[in-house]
Amino acid sequence: MWRRLGGCILLGLLVCAGLHYGPQLDTLWPRPTAPLSRDIADTSELQIALARRGFSPGSIDGVRGAQTRLALQAYQRAAQLPASGELDAATSASLKIQMPVYRQRRLSQQDFMQIGPKPNSWRARGTLPRMHYNSILEMVAEQALSDPDFIAALNPQLDWQQLRAGSHIRIPDLAPYRIEQPAAYIQIQLSSRTLRVFDTAHQLLFHCPVSIARRVEKRPRGELRVKVLVEEPNYTFNPAILSASAQREGIRHKFIIQPGPNNPVGSAWIGLNRPSYGIHGTPEPEQVGRSESSGCFRLANWNAHTVLDAAWVNMPVHVQP
């Protein structure tokens, strides 16, 4: 179960979106029937196998990029294998994909009630009762821990504008990872843009990519502490912080943007003991793993929930170069 602390107001957050689980899953497939290339199919299976073990490569996309390599290296170290970052024979024998790899998602009428366009202006976003998903594709991809382009490639027969309640979509058989053992501390490595959770014996419990501040001087280092844990946070637009956007739109006062999938800080907030800094989700999980935030540490929403569920107030967060 997610930790539920409500959507308390977060004042002065940096622009560092939300997530609703509970899809209807019924029919299972061992492998996709869509015309994926062999390399994409093999890589996506590797990514799914890693994510199931708690070594997240970020969004499942079938691309053997840097974050997939780092996740594989983390798995290899945990399994006491040579950390080559390559799927060698020993790693392949250890890391086996469990069937089924894919399953079917049936859309409900409630799913369509979670869809709504995201306004371009901050002022307009502040008038909405909730920051909904932009589209069915965005919703399904996020719930499947996947890149929307990958979900579209898995379902080439679908017209995404014509879907209705009862329509079926093929997705990876994958759920957000749960850390079962008590967690002792979080480690963020700036150079690799990775976040890891360890137990008291320094055993790795979870690994995922993280985005960091684009400006070096905005990147904190050393030991921080968890100060607050919030599921489904709202967001305070502060013109003193987002001065360029505020000037462009003529905004002079703070206002609240409600929770939801496209909330600027995602669907989970882990506040740190440095003003306006936190570990949180993002409405753009495909961008995670880059240097792009204003200071906070961004995770894919599903990974932010994994960390939120394992974290505790005053938990150490070690930020390393």
Buried (B, 14 or more C-beta within 10 A) or exposed (E): EBBEBEBEEBEEBBBBBBBBEEBEBEEEBEEBEBEBEEEBBBBBBBBBBBBBBBBBBBBBBBBBBBBBBBBBBBBBBBBEBEBEBEBBEEBEEBBEBEEBBBBBBBBBEEBEEBBBEBBEEBBEBBEBEBBBBBBBBBBBBBBBBBBBBBBBBBBEEBEBEEBEEEBBBBBBBBBBBEBEBEBBBBBBBBEBBBBBBBBEEEEBBBBBBBBBBEEEEBBBEEEBBBBBBBBBBBBBBBBEBBEEBBEEBEBEEBBBBBBBBBBBBBBBBBBBEBEBBBBBBBBBBBBBBBEBBBBBBBBBBBBBBBBBBBBEEEBEBBBEE
